[in-house]
Amino acid sequence: MSILIAEILGTMLMILLGNGVVANVVLKNTKAAGAGWIEITTAWALAVFVGVIVAGPYSGAHLNPAVTLGLAVAGKISWAVVPEYVAGELIGAMLGALLVWVFYKDHYKITDDEEGMLASFCTGPAIRNPLSNLMSEIIGTFVLIFVIFYIAGPSLDMGVEGAPQAVIGLGSIGALPVAFLVWVIGLALGGTTGYAINPARDLGPRIMHSILPIKGKSDWGYAWIPIVGPVIGCVIAAYLYMAIM
């Protein structure tokens, strides 16, 4: 399986399950309507686990342009494979969002909460303050990428041309600490912006929200924050990791 296909499949499953739990909680007349933040953060962590399990053996399961960029900055993968990774991540995120809409189509039709429906596709601020929101995404992504370097450990020194070992060299066992990492980031740092910490996770579904017949605007005025913040955060994490190792 190629890097492109692996990243598409892994990211698609991650978004289907991650955004799927948000839809399950916020849409009208679902079985989990109103369940709350613990259910969302827990399912998102498990969604990451599923994505890593599927894509890990073939691409290293980046599933996130911030991971790809951070590894490239640190010299752990070749810049030549970055476009393939990012393309797979963005396409996968769009397909995952489409599947969420197909799955919950009847509930989208009867839901009047436009903000909630948007939240089932992409992130948004609890308090709109661009600088503060940007810092939230920078810090959250920094934690994600910096800790991933240590989870992967010596395996980061392998596969510099984009081999499967480039991120998680531990197979399904390696997926567990990544899931726990995403879980704690959501629980501890997710309340301000919804912890995108992944440009593709936000941009791909936001594009689909604009295309699909769903009530409400896609809030493109905010869309740059979950792109720029994770990019800055991953670069800081990569340089700090290189400086102290």
N, C-alpha and C positions, 0 to 999 in steps of 0.2 A: 504494500500500500504506500502511495506517495505521501510526502509531507502535506501537500495540498488537500488530498482526500481525508487524511487522518485529522487534520485541523478542522476541516468542514464538519466531519461527523462528530468529533469530540465537542466542538463549540456548539453545534446544533443541539446536541443532547443536553449540554449544560444550560443553555438558554431555555430550551423547552421545559426543563424541570425547575430551573430557577425562576424564570418569569411565570411559569405555570403556577407555582405556589403563591406568587403575588396575586395573580388573577383569581385563584381559589379563595383568597382572603378578602379581596376588595370588591369583587363583582357580586351582583345581587343574586340571591337565591341559590348560591352554591352550598355544598355541605359544610364548608369551612369558613363561611362568611364571618368576618370579624374576629378570626382566630388570633391575630396579633403578631408582634415582632419576633417572638421566640420561634414560632412556626416558620416564619419567613427566613430568618437567619439559619435555622437548622437545615431546612430543605435546600437553601442555597449552598451550604457547605457540602451536603450530600450530592447536589448536582455537580459540583466541581469534582468530587470523587468519581462520579460516573464518567464524566468527560475525560478525566485523566486515565481511568482504566481502559477506555476504548482507544484513545489516541496515543497513550504513552509508549507502547512498543514500536510505534511506527514514526512518530515525529517528536517524541519527548513531551508531548501534551503541553505546549505553551498555552493555547486557548486564549491568549491575551497579548496584544501588541506590546504592552508594557513589559511582559516577560521576555518577549523576543528582542525588543530594543535593549533592555537591560543586559541580556546575555551578549548581544552584539557589541555594546559599549565596553563590556568587560573582556572582550576578545574570546568568548567561549563558543561562539558560533560565527560562521562567515557572514559578512554583510550581504553576500550574494544570495543567501537563502531567505533573507528578511522579507522581500516582496512576496514570496510564495507563502510564508507563514501568515503574514498580515492579510493577504487575499483570502486564505482559507478561514481565518478567524472572522473576518467581516462577512463573508458569504454564509458561514455557519451560523453566525448570530442572526442574520436576516431570516434564514430558513427556520431557525428555532422559534423566532418571534411569529413567523407565519403559522407554524404549527400550534402555537398557543392560541392564536386567534381562531383557527379552525376548530380546535378542541372546545373552546369556550364561546363559540360564536353566538349561541342562543342567549348566553348570559350577558354578553356585550350589548345585545339588542335591547335588553330590558333594564340595563344599568344607566342611571342618569348622572352619576358621579364622574365627570370628565377627568378630573385630576386623578382619581383612583384608576381609571382606565389607562391613563397615560403612564402611571406608576407601574402597571403590569407590562410595560414595554421598556421604559427607560427611567433614569433617576431624575430627581429634582430636589431643591433645597427645602429644608424645614423652615428656615429663616433666610430670605433672599438677601445675601450680602456677597457679591462676587469675590471679593478678596478673601473673606472668611471661608466661603465655599471652596475656592481654589486651594486654600491651605489644607482643608479637610481632605481633599482628593490627593494632594501631594503627600501628606503624612500617611494616609492610609495605604497608598501605593508603595511608599518607601518601606513601610513595615512588611508588606507582602513580598516585595522583591528581595529585600535584604535578608529576610528569614529563609526564603527559597534557596538562596545561595548556600546557606548552611544546611538546609534539609538535604540538598543534593550532594553537598560535600565534594569529595574527589571526583565524582562522576562528571562534574562540570569541566574537568580537564580533558574529557574525551569528546569525540564527535564534533570537532571544531568546524566540520563542513556540514553540520546539520544532522548528524546521526541521531538515532533515537535516544542515546544516552545523554543528549545535550542538556536536559533539564532534570528528569527524574530517572536515576539509574537503578531504582529499587523496585521497579514494576508496581504491582498493586499495593505492596506494602508502603511504597513511597507516596502513594496517593493519600493515605490516611493522614499523615502530618500536614499535608497541604490542605486537606479538608478542614482539619482542626484550626489551621491558621486562618482560613477564610471565615470560619465560624466565629472565632474570637474577634476578628476585625469587625465583623458585622455587629456583634454584641456590644463591643466597646467603643467603636469609632463610626458606626453606621448611622447614627441618629441625626446627623447634620445634613447629609446629602444623599443618603441611601447607598453609600459606598460603592460607586461604580468601579473604581480601581482597575478599570479595563476599558480602553477606548472603544473597542469593537462591541463589547457587551452593551454599551450605551448607544453608539452611533447606528449599528445595524438595525436594532429594533426600533429606534427613533425614525429611521428611514421607512421602515415597514408601517409604522403608525401613521406616517404622512400619506402613504399609498393606499392603505386599506380603508374600507368604508366604516370608519369609527368616529364617533362624535368627539369634538374637541380639537384644540390646536396642539402641535407637537413641541412647542416652546423652544424654537431654534435659537432664541436669544440666550438661552442657558447652555446650549449644546456644546459650546467650546470648552466649558469648564471640565467636564468628565473626559475630555480629550487631552487638553493641555496639562491639567493637574497630574494625571498618571504618567505622562511623558516626563515631566520634570521630576516626579517622585522616583521613577525607575532609574533615571540618569544619576540622581544623587546617590541612590542605593548602590549602583554599580561602581561609582567612583570611590565611595567610602569603603566598599568591600575590597577593592583593589589596593586602597591606601593602607589597610590594616592587615592584609594577608601577606 
